[in-house]
Amino acid sequence: MQSTMMNVQLTTAAILRHGASVHGAARVRTLQPDGAVSGATFAEVGRRSAQLAHALRACGVAGDDRVATLMWNNQEHVEAYCAVPSMGAVLHTLNPRLSAEQLAYIGNHAEDRVVIVDGSLAPLLAPVLPQIAGVHTVVVTGEVDPAPLRHDGVSVVGYEDFIAGHPETFDWPEIDELSASAMCYTSGTTGNPKGVAYSHRSTYLHSMAACAADGLSVTGDDCILAIVPMFHANAWGLVYAALMAGADLLMPDRFLQADPLVRLIATERPTIAGAVPTIWSDVLNYLEAHPGQDVSSLGLVACGGSAVPLHLMQAFEEKHGVHIVQAWGMTETSPLAAIARPPASLAPDEQWALRATQGRPVAGVELRLVDDEGKELPHDGESVGELQVRGPWITGAYVGEEDGEKFQDGWLRTGDVGRIDERSFVTLTDRAKDVIKSGGEWISSVELELLLAGHPDVLEVSVIGVPDEKWQERPLAVVVVREGNEVAPGQLRDFLEGKVAKWWLPERWCFVPEVPKTSVGKFDKKRLRALHADGDLDVIDI
């Protein structure tokens, strides 16, 4: 028997129509350079998105042409999120923290035709632009001198002039929900970045998962502070979730330092936020140095990108009434795949133990563990293997590439190593390339980092494996000490005593002013290994 249900396509345009009409009074608010907060309703954003779509069509954007954005989190970027995919084109977010060489590679690989760039980022784009062959139009938000952006065959126009005079309604076309809606590239720590194309259907379903009670539980009563950049896995889906649920969006633009963020939280009172752990660590340090700041409006903070230290979650909850929830995902998973929401019936210590994990899969996502021979492992909390994932918003291939090693029997090989317990909670112990093998035994760099981060004198720490004549590899702890504090390697080693196996304890230590980070704020272990190999780290042996 066949279903008689209506075959309605799940598209970004459907999210936009819903947000602009049903939730038209909700607002997008953006932090400005002078500290003021500007705002526009979803209805106004819908009208301006229509104008942007007309302007893009008028300048030659047709079919599934790629429109790139090199922008911060602000209203104009939200308008691009709405207009570009809804008109049938493909939104391609560019990461301003990548090198010029990588930006040029990505722009050419994606076959970008138009770039919408924030005026503050125009100097970054100018030298790269001549290297991107297909771009014919650059649209600049804010005030900027267009001269450096001009070269043969490229038109440069201000954003407001670009959309001015165009109709405020657009006949959004019927789009195949399986066609591409947006593209995002992996950070490319090894080799060239790889493109992931999100479909309209995957975007719609991912937004529903984010709004669900077992996801981020977004409702129309919420205000979402989207700190995670809109060029990082589409801001973790927060923009589309807000449009779907009618939650206000609070956009920090380029102001991601602790001081403006804390002031923004205190004055605008967001209820949900999302950012990587390093952001929240900076915010916590700021709060400790500036007592009396009120960030208690945050009922839920989604935190991911790397493992979230337990002490960070506990400090926010006990001192500031802020509930941090650890989530796990990748660019390839759109990104929400698992979230650490333990059953309320458990005792507090059991809940904290589960909150320190990467969580269990949200509905629609399946996870499994596989050993080196490809055999599936039990979910017993002890067996360790590579995590694999599949689901309706998980990519099945990279754009324009065949990577047979990355995909296995319909599953995405994540490169993450860990275990899954009987309740389906995942604990990741390392990236496969970062696992330390010492004398034939595995040492988890992530677990050492999380434990050391709990020391009161440690600001941040990264652990890498370095060559050892006797044991093949041993851990090296690279530590940043809190300003005004002092701590010796022996004290940190003593702090680890009894918390891990004796042979896990590092003999090698290094103190640095800052741990190098990737373009998305993760510890750059590849860079640390290179610095060690070149003899550029001052290593202390104990």
C-alpha positions in Angstrom: 0.0 0.0 0.0 1.3 3.4 -0.9 1.1 6.5 1.3 -1.2 9.3 0.3 0.7 11.9 2.2 1.6 15.1 0.4 5.1 15.1 -1.2 6.3 18.4 0.1 10.0 19.1 -0.4 12.1 19.8 2.7 14.1 22.9 1.6 15.8 26.0 3.0 13.2 28.1 1.3 10.5 26.3 3.4 12.5 27.3 6.6 12.8 30.9 5.4 9.1 31.2 4.5 8.1 29.8 7.9 10.5 32.0 9.8 9.6 35.2 8.0 5.8 34.6 8.2 4.9 32.6 11.3 7.8 34.0 13.3 8.1 37.4 11.6 8.3 39.3 14.8 11.4 37.4 16.0 14.6 39.4 15.6 18.2 39.2 14.4 20.4 41.5 16.6 24.0 42.3 15.7 26.7 43.8 17.8 28.2 46.8 16.2 31.8 48.2 16.5 30.6 51.0 18.8 29.0 48.5 21.2 25.4 49.2 20.1 23.2 46.4 19.0 21.2 46.8 15.7 18.2 44.7 14.9 15.8 43.6 12.2 12.7 41.3 12.4 12.6 37.9 10.7 10.0 39.5 8.4 12.4 42.3 7.5 15.2 39.8 7.0 12.9 37.8 4.7 12.2 40.9 2.6 15.9 41.8 2.3 16.7 38.2 1.5 14.3 38.5 -1.5 16.1 41.6 -2.6 19.4 39.9 -2.4 18.1 36.9 -4.4 16.9 39.3 -7.1 20.2 41.1 -7.2 22.2 37.9 -7.4 19.9 36.7 -10.3 20.4 40.1 -12.0 24.2 39.7 -11.9 24.1 36.3 -13.5 23.7 33.8 -10.7 21.7 30.9 -12.1 21.1 27.2 -11.4 23.3 25.9 -8.7 26.1 28.5 -9.1 28.2 28.9 -6.0 27.9 32.2 -4.0 30.7 32.5 -1.4 30.6 34.5 1.8 33.7 35.8 3.6 31.8 37.3 6.6 31.4 37.4 10.3 28.2 36.5 12.2 25.8 39.3 11.4 22.5 40.2 9.8 23.8 40.4 6.3 25.3 36.9 6.6 21.9 35.6 7.8 20.3 37.1 4.7 22.8 35.3 2.6 22.1 32.1 4.5 18.4 32.6 3.5 18.6 34.0 0.0 21.3 31.9 -1.7 20.1 28.4 -1.1 16.4 29.4 -1.3 16.9 30.7 -4.9 18.5 27.4 -5.9 22.1 28.5 -5.8 24.7 27.0 -3.3 26.0 29.0 -0.3 29.7 28.5 0.2 31.1 29.9 3.4 34.8 30.8 3.4 36.9 30.7 6.5 38.9 33.9 7.0 41.4 32.1 9.3 42.7 30.0 6.5 45.8 30.8 4.6 45.6 32.7 1.3 46.7 29.6 -0.5 43.9 27.5 1.0 41.3 30.2 0.3 42.3 30.3 -3.3 42.3 26.6 -3.6 38.8 26.3 -2.0 37.4 29.2 -4.1 38.5 27.5 -7.3 37.6 24.0 -6.2 34.1 25.1 -5.3 33.8 27.2 -8.6 32.7 30.3 -6.8 31.1 33.0 -9.0 30.2 35.7 -6.5 31.8 36.6 -3.2 30.0 38.6 -0.5 32.7 40.0 1.8 32.6 41.9 5.0 34.4 45.2 4.6 36.8 44.4 7.5 37.9 41.3 5.6 38.3 43.0 2.2 42.1 43.4 2.7 42.3 39.6 3.2 40.3 38.9 0.0 42.1 41.4 -2.2 45.3 39.5 -2.8 43.5 36.1 -3.1 40.8 37.3 -5.6 43.0 37.3 -8.7 43.7 33.6 -8.0 40.0 32.6 -8.0 39.3 32.2 -11.7 35.5 32.1 -11.7 34.5 35.1 -9.6 32.9 37.9 -11.6 31.2 40.0 -8.8 32.3 41.0 -5.3 29.6 42.4 -2.9 31.1 44.4 0.1 29.2 45.0 3.3 30.0 48.1 5.3 32.3 50.9 4.2 35.5 50.0 2.3 37.6 51.3 -0.5 36.7 49.0 -3.4 39.9 49.8 -5.4 42.1 46.9 -4.0 39.3 44.4 -4.9 39.0 45.5 -8.5 40.8 43.5 -11.2 40.1 42.6 -14.8 36.5 41.3 -15.3 35.4 41.7 -11.6 32.7 44.0 -10.6 32.8 45.4 -7.0 29.6 46.9 -5.4 28.4 47.8 -1.9 25.9 45.5 -0.4 23.2 48.1 0.2 23.6 49.5 -3.3 23.5 45.9 -4.6 20.1 45.0 -3.2 18.5 48.5 -3.4 15.5 48.9 -5.6 14.9 45.2 -6.0 11.4 43.7 -5.1 10.9 42.6 -1.5 9.2 39.4 -2.5 10.7 36.5 -4.5 9.1 33.6 -6.2 11.3 31.0 -4.5 11.5 28.1 -7.0 10.6 24.5 -6.3 13.9 22.8 -5.5 14.7 19.1 -5.3 15.4 18.6 -1.6 18.3 16.3 -2.4 20.1 19.1 -4.3 22.9 21.0 -2.6 22.0 23.9 -0.3 25.4 24.8 1.1 29.1 23.9 1.0 31.6 23.9 3.8 35.2 22.7 3.7 37.1 20.8 6.3 39.9 22.6 8.0 42.5 20.7 6.0 45.1 19.9 8.7 46.5 17.2 6.4 46.4 17.9 2.6 43.9 20.2 0.9 40.6 20.9 2.6 37.7 18.7 1.4 34.3 20.0 0.4 31.1 18.8 2.1 27.8 19.7 0.3 24.7 19.8 2.6 21.4 19.1 0.9 18.2 21.0 1.5 16.8 17.9 3.1 19.7 17.3 5.4 19.6 21.0 6.5 15.9 20.8 7.2 16.2 17.5 9.2 19.3 18.7 11.1 17.4 21.9 12.1 14.5 19.7 13.4 17.0 17.7 15.4 18.5 20.9 16.9 15.1 22.1 17.9 14.1 18.8 19.5 14.0 18.4 23.3 16.8 15.8 23.2 18.8 18.2 20.9 19.2 21.9 21.8 15.5 22.2 22.7 15.1 25.5 20.8 11.7 27.3 21.2 10.2 30.6 20.3 11.0 31.9 23.8 14.7 31.6 23.3 17.4 34.0 22.1 20.4 32.2 20.6 23.8 33.7 20.9 25.6 32.3 17.8 29.3 32.6 18.8 30.4 29.6 16.7 31.4 31.2 13.3 28.9 30.9 10.4 31.8 29.6 8.3 32.3 26.7 10.8 29.9 23.9 9.8 27.1 26.5 9.1 27.2 27.8 12.7 26.3 24.3 13.9 22.8 24.8 12.4 21.9 27.5 14.9 20.6 30.0 12.3 18.2 27.7 10.6 17.1 26.3 14.0 16.2 29.8 15.1 14.2 30.5 11.9 12.4 27.2 12.3 11.5 27.7 16.0 11.1 31.5 16.0 14.0 32.1 18.5 15.8 35.5 18.3 19.3 35.4 16.9 22.1 37.4 18.7 25.1 37.8 16.4 28.5 39.0 17.9 30.0 39.9 14.5 33.8 39.8 14.8 33.8 40.5 18.5 34.6 37.1 20.0 36.8 38.2 22.9 35.6 37.5 26.4 35.0 41.2 27.3 32.5 42.1 24.5 30.9 38.7 24.8 30.2 39.0 28.6 28.9 42.5 28.1 26.6 41.3 25.3 25.3 38.4 27.4 24.7 40.7 30.4 22.7 43.3 28.4 20.9 41.2 25.7 20.2 38.1 27.9 20.5 35.2 25.5 19.2 31.8 26.7 21.1 29.5 24.4 24.7 29.8 23.1 27.1 27.8 21.1 30.9 27.9 20.9 34.1 25.9 21.2 35.6 25.2 24.7 38.5 27.8 24.3 35.9 30.5 24.1 34.2 29.5 27.3 37.5 29.0 29.0 38.3 32.7 28.1 34.9 33.8 29.3 35.4 31.9 32.6 38.8 33.5 33.2 37.3 36.9 32.5 34.4 36.3 34.9 36.9 35.3 37.6 38.9 38.5 37.0 35.8 40.7 36.9 33.4 39.5 39.6 29.8 40.7 39.5 29.1 40.0 35.8 25.7 38.3 35.2 25.6 35.6 32.5 22.9 33.5 34.2 20.4 34.1 31.4 22.2 31.3 29.6 20.1 28.2 30.3 22.0 26.0 27.9 25.4 26.3 26.3 26.2 23.9 23.5 29.9 23.2 23.5 31.9 21.1 21.1 34.7 21.1 18.5 37.0 19.4 21.0 36.6 17.7 24.4 35.0 19.9 27.1 36.9 19.8 30.4 34.7 18.7 33.3 36.0 21.4 35.6 34.9 24.0 33.0 31.3 22.7 33.1 31.3 22.5 36.8 32.7 26.0 37.4 30.0 27.5 35.1 27.2 25.6 36.7 28.3 26.1 40.4 29.5 29.7 40.1 27.3 31.2 37.4 24.3 29.0 37.0 25.1 28.2 33.3 24.5 24.7 32.1 27.1 23.6 29.5 26.1 20.6 27.4 28.8 18.8 25.5 28.0 17.9 21.9 29.9 16.0 19.2 30.0 16.3 15.5 32.1 17.2 12.4 31.8 19.3 9.3 30.8 16.0 7.6 27.9 15.5 10.1 26.3 18.9 9.6 27.5 18.8 12.5 25.2 17.7 15.3 25.5 13.9 15.8 25.6 13.3 19.6 24.8 15.3 22.7 25.5 14.5 26.4 22.1 14.7 28.1 22.1 12.1 30.8 18.9 10.8 32.3 17.6 13.0 35.1 16.9 9.9 37.2 20.6 9.3 37.7 22.6 10.4 40.8 24.6 13.7 40.4 27.9 11.9 40.2 26.6 9.6 37.5 25.2 12.5 35.6 28.6 14.3 35.7 30.3 11.2 34.5 28.0 11.1 31.4 28.2 14.8 30.8 31.9 14.5 30.4 31.3 12.1 27.5 30.6 13.2 23.9 27.0 12.1 24.5 24.7 9.7 22.7 23.4 10.0 19.1 20.4 12.2 18.4 17.5 10.6 16.7 18.3 10.0 13.0 22.0 9.3 13.6 23.6 5.8 14.1 27.0 5.2 15.6 29.2 2.1 15.7 32.8 1.1 16.7 35.0 -0.8 14.4 38.4 -2.4 15.0 41.4 -2.4 12.7 40.1 -5.4 10.8 36.7 -3.8 10.2 34.9 -5.9 12.8 32.1 -4.2 14.7 32.7 -3.9 18.5 30.3 -4.2 21.3 28.9 -1.2 23.2 30.2 -2.3 26.6 32.0 0.8 27.7 35.4 -1.0 27.4 36.0 -2.0 23.8 38.0 0.7 21.9 37.8 1.3 18.2 37.2 3.8 15.4 33.9 5.6 15.6 31.8 5.4 12.4 28.5 7.3 11.8 25.6 7.4 9.3 22.4 9.2 9.0 20.3 11.6 6.8 22.5 14.6 7.4 25.8 12.8 7.3 27.8 13.2 4.1 28.4 10.1 1.9 31.2 11.6 -0.2 33.4 14.7 -0.6 32.7 17.2 -3.4 34.5 16.2 -6.6 36.6 13.5 -4.9 36.5 9.8 -4.4 37.8 8.9 -1.0 37.2 5.2 -0.5 39.2 5.0 2.7 36.9 7.6 4.4 33.6 5.8 3.7 33.0 2.1 4.4 29.8 0.3 3.6 27.6 3.4 3.8 29.3 4.6 7.0 31.5 7.6 7.5 34.9 6.8 9.1 35.4 9.7 11.6 39.0 9.1 12.5 38.0 9.4 16.1 38.9 6.6 18.5 36.8 5.8 21.6 34.3 3.6 23.3 30.5 3.4 23.6 28.7 2.2 26.8 25.5 0.3 27.3 23.5 3.5 27.3 25.0 4.5 23.9 27.1 7.3 25.4 30.3 7.9 23.4 33.6 8.6 25.0 36.3 9.7 22.5 39.8 9.1 23.7 41.7 10.5 20.7 41.9 11.2 17.0 43.4 8.2 15.4 46.4 10.2 14.3 46.9 11.6 17.8 46.8 8.4 19.8 50.1 7.8 21.6 51.4 4.2 21.4 54.0 3.7 24.1 55.7 0.3 24.4 52.8 -1.3 22.6 50.2 0.3 24.9 47.8 3.1 24.1 47.8 6.4 25.9 45.0 8.9 25.4 46.2 12.4 24.9 42.7 13.8 25.3 42.2 12.2 28.8 45.6 13.6 29.9 44.6 17.1 28.6 41.3 17.0 30.4 42.9 16.0 33.7 45.7 18.6 33.5 43.2 21.3 32.5 41.7 20.8 35.9 44.8 22.0 37.7 44.2 25.5 39.2 47.4 26.9 37.7 46.9 25.6 34.2 45.2 27.8 31.6 45.4 25.3 28.7 47.3 22.2 27.8 47.9 20.0 24.8 49.5 16.6 24.8 51.3 15.0 21.8 53.3 11.9 21.3 57.0 12.3 20.6 59.6 9.7 19.6 61.3 7.7 22.4 64.2 5.3 21.9 63.0 2.8 24.5 59.2 3.1 24.2 58.8 4.3 20.6 56.6 7.1 21.8 56.0 9.0 25.0 53.6 11.9 25.9 54.8 15.5 25.9 52.6 17.9 27.8 52.6 21.5 26.4 51.3 23.8 29.1 50.1 27.4 29.3 50.2 28.6 32.9 47.6 31.1 34.2 48.9 34.6 34.3 50.5 35.4 37.7 50.8 31.7 38.7 53.7 29.3 38.8 53.8 25.5 38.6 56.6 23.0 38.1 56.5 19.8 36.0 56.8 17.7 39.1 53.7 19.3 40.6 51.7 18.6 37.5 52.9 15.0 37.4 52.0 14.6 41.1 48.5 16.0 40.2 48.1 13.2 37.8 49.2 10.4 40.2 46.4 8.0 41.0 44.2 9.4 38.2 45.8 7.5 35.4 48.0 4.4 35.0 51.6 5.0 36.1 53.0 4.5 32.6 50.7 7.3 31.3 52.5 9.9 33.4 54.5 12.3 31.1 58.3 12.7 31.7 58.5 15.5 29.1 57.0 18.9 29.7 57.1 22.2 27.9 55.7 25.6 29.0 54.6 28.1 26.3 52.7 31.4 26.2 50.1 30.0 23.9 49.2 26.6 22.3 48.9 27.0 18.5 45.4 26.5 17.2 43.7 25.6 13.9 41.4 27.9 12.0 38.4 26.6 14.0 40.1 27.0 17.4 41.3 23.4 18.1 44.8 22.7 19.3 47.0 22.3 16.3 48.9 19.1 17.2 50.4 18.9 13.7 52.1 22.2 14.3 53.2 21.2 17.8 54.8 18.0 16.4 56.6 20.0 13.8 57.9 22.5 16.4 59.2 19.6 18.5 60.8 17.9 15.5 62.6 21.2 14.6 63.8 21.6 18.1 61.8 24.7 18.7 60.2 23.6 21.9 62.0 24.0 25.2 61.4 20.5 26.6 62.0 19.8 30.3 62.7 16.1 31.2 61.9 14.9 34.8 
